[in-house]
Amino acid sequence: MFEVLELNAGYEFRNRFVHAVRNVSFKVEQDDFFGIAGESGCGKTTLMLASLGLLKKPGKVISGRVLVEGLNLLALSNDELKKVRWKKVSLVTQSSMNSLNPVMKVKDQMADVLIRNHGFSKSDAYELVKEKLKLVGITPDRMESYPHQLSGGMRQRVVIAMALLLSPRVIFMDEPTTALDVVVQRSILQQIEELKKKEHFSIVFITHDISLLFELATKIAIMYAGEFVEVGEATLVYSRPLHPYTKGLIEALPSISKDLEKYKSIPGRPPDLTLKIEGCPFRERCSFAFERCRVEKPELRFVNGRWVACHLY
Amino acid sequence: MKVLKYVVNRLFFFAITLFFALTLNFVIPRFMPGDPAERILMRFGPNIDEQAIEAMRIALGLDKEKGLLRQYFEYLKNTFSGNFGISYLHYPVPVKQVLASSLPWTLGLVGTSTVISFILGTLLGVYAGWHRDRRAGSGILIFSLCLRSIAYFWLAMLFLYVFGYRLGWFPLSNAYSTKETLHGFRFVLSVIYHAVLPSMTLIVASLGNWILTMRNNMISVLAEDYITLAEAKGLGEGYIMLHYAARNAILPSITAFGISLGFVVSGALLTEIVYSYPGVGYQLYRAVLSQDFPLIQAIFFFVSLSVLLANLIMDFLYAFLDPRVRG
């Protein structure tokens, strides 16, 4: 349904290239909740922008394909893109504070895509806007509001309603709840799950909050230095992680039941993405590293029900 | 209701600020050394009769029997009834008449140039910001940086020399033809013809700033999430550029535009001098040189009035453009 194939992307500067997405492939099926987790700067957002054909200069996609129901999104003309975007795949962005245009009424910034790109009449468009807002629990009288008149949680609900407008099959969500407090965060995540059941769309959920993903996602991908290092069923990856990085991330999660005496973390820093990485990108921070990790780059292989890129297996 | 409250609030602040400006305008000249009455009469010869000075003082409303407070209220009354006294420099022509012969020229020339420059610069800035990675965008950036570093009085002289003197395409001085008496449409044409070089100078002098301001605003707006969302929605480039980016980026420029519109009244001193244009700037310059306090005071009054008025109008315009200001 939505497939990314061998995508390579990054940022091009005069004399160096930041290779932020390295040979990433993944497939999102019907009703998937696909989580992508990784620390800041690992290439999550670049992967999302590149997959949607939204990466702007100095960003650049070097190679790869993005298939949406058989169409390669990266090879479409502008006119073809206009029809595919938002109808097949839509987006909920990172911060609820800046996701809405401050000088447009809620109804107008939701309806413009319907009227301009998908042939809706004004009244039909507003009717649909009203319907979708109701779906996320926002009363129709808020249609006339400007974004600054809404709370952070309401704004994020509006953005979600906007993503639902044309009932797309796939919705990308880039840290949709990071800017909200935990109570609002919880209620919005619950709402997303309910909507997903009701409206039958798949989610690609990008976050640094790995605990959130283990709770919500059906499939999970762990991203490190621009690559996927472990991909599989969320429950399986959580209960029996294989990659040392995944293990480290899970051990670093604070536990509610145990005492908070030991606060584990992964020592070291991720490698510089402008350089060509020899061997395994994680080897310098890995306690299991051996000679082979230095010379040979591990490829993703299917081990114990999930894909993992590590020489240990 | 909210809108009404906003309007009343703005009007109130306008009135208060104007009152303070008027008071300062009254106080400052009175701190200056010297006696204006003596200064006027000095021009008629070295031996001045004490009685003549006293008579002049009374004529100027500065007689000692009157307290400062009474002078102040009289000043307020006179200002609001449009009586600005008599110009020392053009004695005995009233200040009102001096201004009436120079203000329209300045308003026409500097006002039009400011508006043209703002519109042109803002459009170029929008384009340069949107295409900042393309050659056209960098081209406009370099162009505006060059414009900004030109000394514009030098440019004025260069224009005058090349287009006025050497090529003879445009007149060398004045605001309209003085060789013949023209009427109606032909007079207007002559005024425009005389205004071309000075307004070109003024536009070139300020264009760079408008471009740079707008370009920078655009670039910071383009980093916002709502721009990414608009692109993900598949909206057209032109629509996003205008309705999502420029619509938000123009707000700080509007404030700057209001301020420069307010200063239109003070004229464009150097340009008016180079082109011998009979505007307020030139008049103010001469008034300062000859210590013509009533004229200076009147010009300052109009400058503060127009700056405040322009700000008031911009406040209303801003409220119209930015829903956040309306509350």
Interface residues (C-beta under 8 A of the other chain):
Chain A: L49 L52 L54 K56 K57 P58 L81 K82 K83 V84 R85 W86 S90 L91 T93 Q94 S95 N98 S99 L100 N101 P102 V103 M104 Q109 D112 V113 R116 N117 Y146 H148 V159 M162
Chain B: D133 E224 D225 Y226 T228 L229 A230 E231 A232 K233 G234 L235 G236 Y239 H243 Y244 R247 N248 L321 D322 P323 R324
